[in-house]
Amino acid sequence: MTCQQPFSDAARIYIQAEALRRAFPAWSFAVHAWPAGRARIEAVNPASADPYALISTDPAEIWAELRRPR
């Protein structure tokens, strides 16, 4: 018998952070705890000031911002 349990929200955030690392190698990504048991992704681009950092509990927001043409 196999037990399939869905990923937790934190696991999803870590998976998305790893995908973001691969897609945007110039950026640094970290996952941090957030109140109420939620996790957030922090993205920092030390080589650029536009934008320098992005922080969100929703990975889709970070994907959208990094894909936006500058």
Summary of the structure (lengths in Angstrom):
residues: 70
radius of gyration: 13.6
end to end distance: 51.1
largest distance: 52.5
contacts: 159
relative contact order: 0.19
helix: 39%
strand: 26%
